[in-house]
Amino acid sequence: MLQEEMEAREMTQVALAEAMVRSPRLVNEIVRGRRNITADTALALDGALELPATFWLGLQNQYDLSEAMTRRERRAAG
C-alpha cells in the first residue's frame, strides 16, 4: 500500500524518507515488507502523506493477522 501511495504521488523512497525525517533504508524495508510500521513510523507517515496514523497501523495489524493465520494453517496442515 505504501508503494502504491508513493507512486500515486510520484514520490521516491528518498523523498518520502526526507518528508518523514527518517532514513531511506527504513522506507525501503517497509515497502519490501521487512520492517513493521510502528506507532512512531505511522505518525511520521501521517505527517508526510496526510493519511492518519490509525490508517497505517490498521494496515500493519491486517498484515500481521494475515501472516499469523497463514502460519496457523501451515501448522495445521503439517
Secondary structure, DSSP 8 states (H G I E B T S, - for coil): -HHHHHHHTT--HHHHHHHHTS-HHHHHHHHTTSS---HHHHHHHHHHH---HHHHHHHHHHHHHHHHHHHHHHHHH-
